[in-house]
Amino acid sequence: MIDPMTVLAVLAMAGVTYLTRIGGYVMLKNRALGQRATAVMEAAPGCVLISVIAPDFVSRNPANLAALAITLLAATRLPMLPTVVIGVTSAGVLKWLMG
């Protein structure tokens, strides 16, 4: 059974990610963004993603550490969406296998 607080945390992070992306476009829709501002807007979802996986850096659970390594490897070679799918899948499978 999935912990209700975990589901709530995931939904809250998804909401923050969505609001971060859409909020900037809504507030700045009539303005031309410079190159630096555009880069910041595009990096926002990555910032949320790293806040999700950062606690695994201090984990002593081998499943978490292995999933973190797999996710970091995927992030160096793949775009964001496949990286997220690989990270979530590897975390789930490794926690199921390793406990």
C-alpha atoms as an extended CHARMM CRD file, in Angstrom:
* protein
*
        99  EXT
         1         1  MET       CA              0.0000000000        0.0000000000        0.0000000000  PROA      1               0.0000000000
         2         2  ILE       CA              1.3070000000        3.4190000000       -0.8960000000  PROA      2               0.0000000000
         3         3  ASP       CA              1.6710000000        5.8520000000        1.9700000000  PROA      3               0.0000000000
         4         4  PRO       CA             -0.8830000000        8.6830000000        1.5920000000  PROA      4               0.0000000000
         5         5  MET       CA              1.7510000000       11.2620000000        2.5630000000  PROA      5               0.0000000000
         6         6  THR       CA              3.9670000000       10.0470000000       -0.2880000000  PROA      6               0.0000000000
         7         7  VAL       CA              1.1290000000       10.4660000000       -2.7570000000  PROA      7               0.0000000000
         8         8  LEU       CA              0.4240000000       13.9240000000       -1.3390000000  PROA      8               0.0000000000
         9         9  ALA       CA              4.1020000000       14.8840000000       -1.6560000000  PROA      9               0.0000000000
        10        10  VAL       CA              4.2540000000       13.6990000000       -5.2800000000  PROA      10              0.0000000000
        11        11  LEU       CA              1.0650000000       15.5830000000       -6.1420000000  PROA      11              0.0000000000
        12        12  ALA       CA              2.3640000000       18.7220000000       -4.4270000000  PROA      12              0.0000000000
        13        13  MET       CA              5.6490000000       18.5300000000       -6.3540000000  PROA      13              0.0000000000
        14        14  ALA       CA              3.7650000000       18.0220000000       -9.6090000000  PROA      14              0.0000000000
        15        15  GLY       CA              1.6150000000       21.0420000000       -8.8130000000  PROA      15              0.0000000000
        16        16  VAL       CA              4.6290000000       23.1970000000       -8.0260000000  PROA      16              0.0000000000
        17        17  THR       CA              6.2990000000       22.1060000000      -11.2440000000  PROA      17              0.0000000000
        18        18  TYR       CA              3.1910000000       22.9220000000      -13.2520000000  PROA      18              0.0000000000
        19        19  LEU       CA              2.7190000000       26.2960000000      -11.5570000000  PROA      19              0.0000000000
        20        20  THR       CA              6.3740000000       27.1500000000      -12.0630000000  PROA      20              0.0000000000
        21        21  ARG       CA              6.1370000000       26.5030000000      -15.7870000000  PROA      21              0.0000000000
        22        22  ILE       CA              2.7420000000       28.0040000000      -16.4880000000  PROA      22              0.0000000000
        23        23  GLY       CA              3.0790000000       30.8790000000      -14.0040000000  PROA      23              0.0000000000
        24        24  GLY       CA              6.0740000000       32.3580000000      -15.7550000000  PROA      24              0.0000000000
        25        25  TYR       CA              4.4090000000       32.2110000000      -19.1290000000  PROA      25              0.0000000000
        26        26  VAL       CA              1.1900000000       33.7500000000      -17.8210000000  PROA      26              0.0000000000
        27        27  MET       CA              2.9750000000       36.6030000000      -16.0230000000  PROA      27              0.0000000000
        28        28  LEU       CA              5.3760000000       37.3090000000      -18.8790000000  PROA      28              0.0000000000
        29        29  LYS       CA              3.2120000000       36.5030000000      -21.9040000000  PROA      29              0.0000000000
        30        30  ASN       CA              3.3600000000       40.0490000000      -23.3220000000  PROA      30              0.0000000000
        31        31  ARG       CA              7.0760000000       40.5550000000      -22.7470000000  PROA      31              0.0000000000
        32        32  ALA       CA             10.0740000000       39.4650000000      -24.7850000000  PROA      32              0.0000000000
        33        33  LEU       CA             12.4470000000       37.4360000000      -22.6400000000  PROA      33              0.0000000000
        34        34  GLY       CA             16.1790000000       37.7020000000      -22.9250000000  PROA      34              0.0000000000
        35        35  GLN       CA             18.4320000000       34.7220000000      -23.4020000000  PROA      35              0.0000000000
        36        36  ARG       CA             19.2290000000       34.4350000000      -19.6840000000  PROA      36              0.0000000000
        37        37  ALA       CA             15.5770000000       34.6310000000      -18.5980000000  PROA      37              0.0000000000
        38        38  THR       CA             14.6320000000       31.9850000000      -21.1530000000  PROA      38              0.0000000000
        39        39  ALA       CA             17.3340000000       29.6630000000      -19.8110000000  PROA      39              0.0000000000
        40        40  VAL       CA             16.0160000000       30.1220000000      -16.2660000000  PROA      40              0.0000000000
        41        41  MET       CA             12.4620000000       29.3220000000      -17.3620000000  PROA      41              0.0000000000
        42        42  GLU       CA             13.6000000000       26.1540000000      -19.1110000000  PROA      42              0.0000000000
        43        43  ALA       CA             15.6580000000       24.9890000000      -16.1130000000  PROA      43              0.0000000000
        44        44  ALA       CA             12.8460000000       25.2390000000      -13.5390000000  PROA      44              0.0000000000
        45        45  PRO       CA             11.5150000000       21.6510000000      -13.9340000000  PROA      45              0.0000000000
        46        46  GLY       CA             15.0340000000       20.2880000000      -13.5090000000  PROA      46              0.0000000000
        47        47  CYS       CA             15.3130000000       22.1570000000      -10.2310000000  PROA      47              0.0000000000
        48        48  VAL       CA             12.1780000000       20.4730000000       -8.9410000000  PROA      48              0.0000000000
        49        49  LEU       CA             13.4330000000       17.0770000000      -10.1190000000  PROA      49              0.0000000000
        50        50  ILE       CA             16.7310000000       17.4370000000       -8.2770000000  PROA      50              0.0000000000
        51        51  SER       CA             14.8680000000       18.3870000000       -5.1030000000  PROA      51              0.0000000000
        52        52  VAL       CA             13.0890000000       15.0350000000       -5.3580000000  PROA      52              0.0000000000
        53        53  ILE       CA             16.2210000000       12.9240000000       -5.7700000000  PROA      53              0.0000000000
        54        54  ALA       CA             18.5950000000       14.9540000000       -3.5680000000  PROA      54              0.0000000000
        55        55  PRO       CA             17.6320000000       13.1620000000       -0.3110000000  PROA      55              0.0000000000
        56        56  ASP       CA             18.9070000000        9.9100000000       -1.8400000000  PROA      56              0.0000000000
        57        57  PHE       CA             22.4380000000       11.3480000000       -1.7770000000  PROA      57              0.0000000000
        58        58  VAL       CA             22.4570000000       10.8740000000        2.0050000000  PROA      58              0.0000000000
        59        59  SER       CA             20.5610000000        7.5820000000        2.0550000000  PROA      59              0.0000000000
        60        60  ARG       CA             22.0840000000        4.3960000000        3.4080000000  PROA      60              0.0000000000
        61        61  ASN       CA             19.5380000000        2.2440000000        1.6140000000  PROA      61              0.0000000000
        62        62  PRO       CA             21.3240000000        0.3570000000       -1.2010000000  PROA      62              0.0000000000
        63        63  ALA       CA             18.1890000000        0.4280000000       -3.3870000000  PROA      63              0.0000000000
        64        64  ASN       CA             18.0080000000        4.2250000000       -3.1540000000  PROA      64              0.0000000000
        65        65  LEU       CA             21.6990000000        4.6300000000       -3.9140000000  PROA      65              0.0000000000
        66        66  ALA       CA             21.5330000000        2.2740000000       -6.9000000000  PROA      66              0.0000000000
        67        67  ALA       CA             18.4410000000        4.0620000000       -8.2720000000  PROA      67              0.0000000000
        68        68  LEU       CA             20.2230000000        7.3840000000       -7.8140000000  PROA      68              0.0000000000
        69        69  ALA       CA             23.2380000000        6.1340000000       -9.7610000000  PROA      69              0.0000000000
        70        70  ILE       CA             21.0150000000        4.8440000000      -12.5730000000  PROA      70              0.0000000000
        71        71  THR       CA             19.1300000000        8.1480000000      -12.7000000000  PROA      71              0.0000000000
        72        72  LEU       CA             22.3130000000       10.2040000000      -12.8020000000  PROA      72              0.0000000000
        73        73  LEU       CA             23.6980000000        8.0320000000      -15.5850000000  PROA      73              0.0000000000
        74        74  ALA       CA             20.4730000000        8.4310000000      -17.5680000000  PROA      74              0.0000000000
        75        75  ALA       CA             20.5350000000       12.2020000000      -16.9890000000  PROA      75              0.0000000000
        76        76  THR       CA             23.9490000000       12.4810000000      -18.6170000000  PROA      76              0.0000000000
        77        77  ARG       CA             22.7600000000       10.7550000000      -21.7890000000  PROA      77              0.0000000000
        78        78  LEU       CA             19.0180000000       11.3020000000      -22.1990000000  PROA      78              0.0000000000
        79        79  PRO       CA             16.4600000000       14.1280000000      -22.2070000000  PROA      79              0.0000000000
        80        80  MET       CA             14.4000000000       14.8760000000      -19.0860000000  PROA      80              0.0000000000
        81        81  LEU       CA             11.3100000000       12.7110000000      -19.7130000000  PROA      81              0.0000000000
        82        82  PRO       CA             13.1600000000        9.4280000000      -20.3280000000  PROA      82              0.0000000000
        83        83  THR       CA             15.4050000000       10.2150000000      -17.3600000000  PROA      83              0.0000000000
        84        84  VAL       CA             12.4010000000       10.6580000000      -15.0850000000  PROA      84              0.0000000000
        85        85  VAL       CA             10.8020000000        7.4400000000      -16.3340000000  PROA      85              0.0000000000
        86        86  ILE       CA             14.0440000000        5.5010000000      -15.8660000000  PROA      86              0.0000000000
        87        87  GLY       CA             14.6150000000        7.0060000000      -12.4220000000  PROA      87              0.0000000000
        88        88  VAL       CA             11.1270000000        6.2630000000      -11.1320000000  PROA      88              0.0000000000
        89        89  THR       CA             11.0900000000        2.7720000000      -12.6330000000  PROA      89              0.0000000000
        90        90  SER       CA             14.5230000000        1.8580000000      -11.3180000000  PROA      90              0.0000000000
        91        91  ALA       CA             13.6590000000        3.1530000000       -7.8500000000  PROA      91              0.0000000000
        92        92  GLY       CA             10.4500000000        1.1530000000       -7.7430000000  PROA      92              0.0000000000
        93        93  VAL       CA             11.9780000000       -2.0600000000       -9.0650000000  PROA      93              0.0000000000
        94        94  LEU       CA             15.0820000000       -1.8660000000       -6.8760000000  PROA      94              0.0000000000
        95        95  LYS       CA             13.0810000000       -1.1180000000       -3.7310000000  PROA      95              0.0000000000
        96        96  TRP       CA             10.8060000000       -4.0510000000       -4.5670000000  PROA      96              0.0000000000
        97        97  LEU       CA             13.7720000000       -6.3770000000       -5.1580000000  PROA      97              0.0000000000
        98        98  MET       CA             16.0630000000       -5.1730000000       -2.3940000000  PROA      98              0.0000000000
        99        99  GLY       CA             13.5090000000       -4.0680000000        0.1630000000  PROA      99              0.0000000000
